[in-house]
Amino acid sequence: MSEPSSPEPHRRRPRYAGKNPRRFEDKYKEHAALQHPETVAKVLAAGKTPAGTHRSIMVGEILEVLQPQPGQFGVDCTLGYGGHAQALLDRLQPGGRLVGIDADPIEFVRTEARLRQLGYGPEAFAAYRANFAGLPRILASEGRSEVDLILADLGVSSMQLDNPVRGFSLKQDGPLDMRMNPHKGVPVSEFLEKGSAEELAAVLEENADEPRAWELANALAGRSFRTTQSLVRAVRGALQRLPAEEQGQSVRRVFQALRIAVNEEFVVLDTLLRLLPSCTAPGGRIAILSFHSGEDRRVKKAFEAGLKTGIYDAIAPEVLRPSPEERRQNSRSTPAKLRWAVRSASGAAA
């Protein structure tokens, strides 16, 4: 006769980690926003973003620039949390359609489900998990070659920045990854370990305007860093003669430069800028929200070249920035730069 199995020991529910938990995993009141609206309200009032969410930037300005109308067809090239997409969908109805594109397989599923729950069915909204450099192919699958409006928000979503598992966080330890699509390409850890000092210095200069690129490249290239915090410590160690604030600025630039490199963000953006004229209908409108000087330079030059050759009838005469109120309420909006262009009404290209 077999011995009776002993009952499972009782496991207490983990205690909530204080009034203001620091670890992403402990912020479950913020993750469960509908059940804890008072906690979310306090986080928003402090100018911060609740864990696991994203606050879309310059929504009003983007709507003003794109002028979405009922019945039009639009594309959100960077779906993210879906805030911009929701605002556009509201304006495109009745009869309009929006295509949302995102390469992140983790957030893509959640965002599509969120928008479906808001009532946007397949007739109004289609989601494609892809890189926006594949825009012509996606439009072809929709039976179109041109659309009325296109938006690209080039920023990293708060869901990616805040979750240490994704490897973007400077504050909490996690695997040193930073890939938008964790199933494609190489993580930052491998990029650093296999790269040369010359290659890394070029990345730091081109992608982040890092003034101490060579010094940091010699300290980091060819070394093994498995976690985000090990890289933070190495950067600070290489610059220990400098004040802590300057060390921190270099840490942020190093993370930015490496993220851009492993995701080939500039290459993909250059491809999109080449494709935009052929994917935008005559009179159609384009808006691009960037967060880095290298991105903004590319957008500005492409739009200026298009205006000169007659591809665009009009472009933003100057960059648009978030309002002081938005910057106060959401500090992550501070570096945002918005530029727009209107496709030539004749449809003529150079």
Number of C-alpha atoms within 10 A of each C-alpha: 3 4 5 6 6 6 6 6 6 6 6 6 6 7 7 12 13 9 8 11 13 12 15 16 14 17 20 15 18 22 17 15 17 10 11 13 13 13 18 20 14 12 16 15 13 12 15 18 21 23 24 22 17 20 20 20 22 21 16 11 16 23 16 10 19 21 15 24 19 15 15 18 23 29 27 23 26 25 28 30 24 22 17 23 25 18 16 27 25 14 16 21 17 13 12 20 24 26 22 25 24 24 20 20 14 14 21 23 13 14 20 21 12 15 19 14 10 10 10 20 12 11 10 18 22 17 20 17 14 19 17 24 19 15 21 18 13 19 16 11 10 11 9 13 16 20 23 22 27 24 24 21 22 19 18 16 21 20 21 23 19 23 19 24 20 20 28 29 21 18 14 17 20 19 20 24 25 28 24 24 19 15 10 11 14 15 22 26 22 18 20 20 15 13 15 16 20 13 13 25 21 17 20 26 17 15 24 22 17 21 12 13 23 18 14 23 24 16 16 22 19 18 17 15 19 19 19 26 19 15 22 21 14 16 22 20 14 16 20 13 10 12 10 12 9 13 20 17 12 24 21 16 20 25 24 17 21 25 22 19 21 19 19 13 15 15 12 14 18 15 15 21 16 13 16 18 24 17 21 23 20 21 19 25 25 25 24 21 24 22 18 16 15 14 19 20 12 16 24 20 12 16 24 19 14 23 19 13 13 18 24 26 18 19 20 16 11 11 14 16 18 20 13 11 8 16 18 16 16 20 13 20 21 16 14 22 21 24 22 24 29 26 29 22 14 13 17 14 13 9
